[in-house]
Amino acid sequence: MVYKNFKLQRIVMEVFGGCNYTCQMCPQTNPGRGKSFTRKMPLTEFKDILDKIVPKYGKPIINLEGSGEPTMANDLHKYVDIVKSLALKCFMYCNAARLNGNFMRRVIDSGIDFIRISMIGYNREVYKKWMNVDNFELILSNIKETKNYINKTNSKCVLSTYHLVTDNKKIDYEVEEYKKNIINKINVNGYIWKMHNWSGNYENNLNPRSMKIKRSCGRPFAPELTVRAGGELGRTGSIVPCCQTLGFPNEIKSILGHLDNQSFEEVYFGEKYEKLRKAHREGNFDSIEYCKDCDFLDGDPEVLVWSDDKNARIDHMLGTEEDFILIDKKYI
């Protein structure tokens, strides 16, 4: 069955499930992901998934992220090629440790539209503490090299960086330091967010949200799809509600289906997904184990605390009804 009125706005396609970093706050490090989830998505399967969805369900933005590090795929430019062959926008979130030289040039030449670079830390010392590697100057150098190549080739790719606040009592200080040491030095857009807890898997969050008032994050109703490179028992293309369900055990518990042997329609409009939507409609979050402790349910909307992007919405939690054209029952 084809749902003719339904159009996807975004597909998060995880190219590579593993990572070359061991960031302090990331569930990739603790509690970690099983081997079945840290694999690379085969290029043929990546193409097959997109071919089954596009253009039948619109022309969504394709984000080569998920929860792994996409630059770990040596042939990353081939994935970008596939996305651009479908006349789609291609985004990527990465740590930029490998974004240099011929590898970087191939990715830019493939026509990628947007690259957001994770820089958790507003100076070398803080970066090393949170990202567990002394790469602050390397990343600044890679960003400069990439930006220069973009300008040289007249690429339309947009570069940006983002930071997660490490101490909510010093937000203003962290913003000013980030601007001084990163934004003003390399002249790229920046985004600074409050730290989140990855569906409750990050238990050492020093800045927990109050969770006094809970409301739906909106993601179960959003016209977007999150596809993991791996899945259960060696499978590929598992579908999860969002990128927050990262790491054991929530990653496994949140699987709603696999696109290696199910159609998009069977998963997205299926029983498991609808059970999740019903719980969110009714505010019955405790019935969903991978949702109940997630701070994206918090009623406090102050999440994005600073950006020099004129289109960014400060003090706003992405994923609410104001961001998405939510799924209507007529589509289901």
C-alpha positions in Angstrom: 0.0 0.0 0.0 1.2 3.5 -0.9 0.3 6.4 1.4 0.0 9.0 -1.4 -0.5 12.1 0.9 2.5 11.3 3.1 5.8 13.0 2.4 9.0 12.5 4.4 11.0 15.6 5.3 14.2 13.9 6.5 15.9 10.5 6.5 18.8 10.0 8.9 20.9 7.3 7.2 23.7 5.9 9.3 26.6 5.1 7.0 28.9 3.7 9.7 27.8 2.7 13.2 31.2 2.8 14.8 33.3 5.8 15.8 37.0 6.8 16.1 36.3 8.9 19.2 35.4 7.8 22.8 33.6 11.0 24.0 32.8 11.2 27.7 29.1 11.9 27.3 28.3 9.6 24.3 26.7 6.2 24.7 29.0 5.0 21.9 31.6 4.9 24.7 29.5 4.0 27.7 27.4 1.8 27.8 28.5 1.2 24.2 27.0 -0.4 21.2 27.0 -4.1 20.2 29.1 -5.2 17.3 26.0 -5.7 15.3 25.4 -1.9 15.4 28.9 -0.7 14.8 29.1 -2.0 11.2 29.1 -0.1 7.9 26.0 0.0 5.9 26.7 -1.7 2.5 26.5 0.8 -0.4 24.1 -1.4 -2.3 21.7 -1.5 0.7 22.0 2.2 1.2 20.9 2.8 -2.4 18.2 0.2 -2.3 16.6 1.8 0.8 16.5 5.2 -0.8 15.2 3.8 -4.1 12.3 2.3 -2.4 11.3 5.5 -0.6 12.3 8.3 -3.0 10.5 9.9 -4.8 7.4 7.9 -3.8 7.4 9.7 -0.4 8.8 13.0 -1.3 12.3 14.4 -1.6 13.6 14.4 2.0 16.9 15.8 3.2 19.4 12.9 3.7 21.5 13.2 6.8 24.5 10.9 6.8 24.8 10.6 10.6 22.7 8.3 12.7 24.9 7.9 15.8 28.2 6.7 14.3 31.0 8.6 12.6 30.3 8.8 8.8 33.9 9.7 7.9 35.0 6.2 9.0 33.6 5.0 5.6 36.6 5.4 3.3 34.2 5.6 0.3 31.9 8.1 1.9 31.9 10.2 -1.3 30.1 7.3 -3.0 27.2 7.6 -0.6 27.0 11.3 -1.2 27.0 10.5 -5.0 23.9 8.3 -4.5 22.1 11.0 -2.6 22.9 13.7 -5.1 21.9 11.4 -8.1 18.4 11.5 -6.6 18.5 15.3 -6.5 18.3 15.4 -2.7 20.0 17.6 -0.2 22.8 15.8 1.6 23.8 16.7 5.2 26.5 15.2 7.4 27.4 15.5 11.1 30.9 14.4 12.0 33.9 15.0 14.3 36.1 16.1 11.3 39.2 14.2 12.5 39.5 12.7 9.0 38.1 15.7 7.1 41.2 16.7 5.2 43.3 15.9 2.1 42.0 13.8 -0.7 39.2 12.3 1.5 37.8 15.7 2.2 38.1 16.9 -1.4 36.2 13.8 -2.7 33.4 14.4 -0.3 33.1 18.1 -1.2 33.4 17.4 -4.9 30.5 14.9 -4.6 28.2 17.9 -3.8 27.5 17.5 -0.1 25.4 20.5 1.0 26.0 20.9 4.8 28.6 19.6 7.3 28.1 20.1 11.0 31.2 19.4 13.1 31.0 18.3 16.7 33.4 20.3 18.9 32.4 19.7 22.5 34.8 22.0 24.3 35.5 25.7 23.9 39.3 25.3 24.2 42.0 22.7 23.9 41.8 21.6 27.5 38.0 21.2 27.7 37.9 19.5 24.3 40.4 16.9 25.4 38.4 16.3 28.6 35.1 15.7 26.9 36.1 14.2 23.6 39.0 12.1 25.1 41.5 13.1 22.4 43.9 16.0 22.0 42.6 17.0 18.6 41.4 20.6 19.2 44.1 22.2 16.9 43.8 19.4 14.3 40.1 20.0 14.0 40.5 23.8 13.6 43.1 23.1 10.9 40.8 20.6 9.1 37.9 23.1 9.2 40.2 25.8 7.7 41.4 23.4 5.0 37.9 22.3 4.2 36.6 25.9 4.1 39.5 27.0 1.8 38.7 24.1 -0.6 35.0 25.0 -0.6 35.8 28.6 -1.5 38.4 27.5 -4.1 35.9 25.3 -5.9 32.9 27.5 -5.5 31.1 24.7 -3.6 27.8 25.5 -2.0 28.6 23.4 1.0 27.9 25.1 4.4 30.2 24.4 7.3 29.1 24.8 11.0 30.2 23.6 14.4 28.3 22.7 17.6 29.0 22.5 21.3 27.2 21.0 24.2 27.2 23.0 27.4 29.3 21.3 30.0 28.2 23.4 32.9 24.7 25.0 32.9 25.9 27.5 35.6 28.4 28.9 33.2 26.4 29.1 29.9 27.3 32.7 29.2 30.9 32.1 29.8 31.0 29.0 27.6 29.2 30.9 24.8 31.8 33.7 24.9 34.7 31.3 25.0 33.4 29.2 22.1 32.9 32.3 20.0 36.4 33.6 20.9 38.3 30.4 20.4 36.4 28.8 17.5 33.7 30.8 15.8 35.7 34.0 15.4 38.9 32.2 14.5 37.6 30.1 11.7 34.5 32.2 10.7 31.8 29.4 10.5 28.3 29.2 11.9 28.0 27.8 15.4 25.3 26.2 17.6 25.4 25.7 21.3 23.0 23.3 23.0 22.3 22.1 26.5 23.6 18.6 27.2 21.0 15.8 26.8 20.9 12.3 28.2 20.4 10.0 25.2 17.1 8.5 26.2 18.4 8.0 29.8 21.6 6.2 28.8 23.9 9.0 29.9 23.6 8.7 33.6 26.5 10.9 34.5 25.0 14.1 33.1 26.1 16.9 35.3 23.3 19.1 34.1 20.1 17.0 34.4 16.8 18.5 33.4 14.0 18.8 35.9 11.6 16.3 34.2 8.8 17.8 36.4 6.6 18.3 33.4 6.6 15.8 30.5 5.2 16.3 27.0 5.8 14.4 23.8 9.0 15.3 22.0 7.0 15.1 18.7 9.4 12.7 17.1 7.1 9.6 16.8 4.8 11.8 14.7 7.4 13.6 12.6 7.7 12.9 8.9 11.3 11.6 9.3 13.0 8.3 9.4 16.1 7.1 11.4 17.9 4.2 9.9 20.8 2.4 11.6 23.7 0.8 9.7 23.3 -2.3 11.7 20.6 -4.1 13.6 19.7 -7.2 15.7 21.7 -10.4 15.2 23.9 -9.1 12.3 21.1 -7.5 10.4 21.2 -4.1 8.7 18.9 -1.2 8.3 17.1 -1.2 11.7 14.6 1.6 12.2 14.5 3.4 15.5 12.3 6.4 16.6 15.2 8.9 16.8 18.9 9.2 17.2 18.6 9.5 21.0 18.1 5.7 21.6 21.8 5.1 21.4 23.7 2.3 23.2 22.7 -0.8 25.1 20.0 -1.6 26.1 17.7 1.2 24.7 19.0 0.8 21.1 17.9 -2.8 20.9 14.6 -2.1 22.7 13.7 0.7 20.4 14.0 -1.2 17.1 10.7 -0.8 15.2 11.7 -3.0 12.3 14.4 -3.7 9.7 14.5 -2.5 6.1 16.7 -5.5 5.1 13.5 -7.6 4.9 10.6 -5.3 5.5 9.2 -2.5 3.4 9.2 1.1 4.6 5.4 1.0 4.8 5.4 -2.2 7.0 7.6 -0.5 9.5 6.6 3.2 9.5 2.9 2.6 9.5 3.1 -0.7 11.4 2.0 -2.0 14.8 5.2 -1.1 16.8 5.4 2.4 15.5 1.7 3.0 16.1 2.0 1.7 19.7 4.8 4.3 20.3 2.6 7.0 18.8 -0.4 6.0 20.9 1.7 6.2 24.1 2.9 9.7 23.2 -0.6 10.9 22.3 -1.9 9.7 25.7 1.2 10.9 27.7 1.8 7.3 28.8 5.6 7.6 28.5 6.4 5.1 31.3 5.0 2.3 29.1 7.8 2.9 26.6 11.0 1.8 28.3 13.4 3.6 26.0 11.3 6.9 26.3 10.4 7.1 29.9 13.8 8.6 31.2 14.6 10.6 28.1 15.0 14.3 28.8 13.6 15.2 25.4 10.3 14.8 27.2 11.1 17.6 29.6 8.7 20.5 29.4 11.5 23.1 29.6 12.1 24.2 26.0 15.5 25.8 26.7 17.8 23.6 24.7 19.5 25.7 21.9 21.1 28.4 23.9 23.1 30.3 21.3 23.7 30.4 17.5 24.8 33.0 15.0 22.5 31.3 12.4 19.7 33.9 11.9 17.2 31.1 11.2 18.0 29.3 14.5 15.4 29.4 17.3 17.0 30.0 20.6 15.5 28.5 23.8 13.6 25.9 21.7 13.5 22.1 21.7 13.5 20.7 18.2 10.9 18.1 17.4 7.8 19.9 18.7 4.7 20.5 16.7 6.0 23.9 15.6 8.9 22.2 13.7 7.1 19.4 11.9 4.0 18.8 9.8 2.8 16.0 12.0 1.4 12.7 10.7 -2.3 12.8 10.4 -4.5 9.7 11.0 -5.7 10.1 7.4 -2.3 8.8 6.2 -2.4 5.7 8.4 
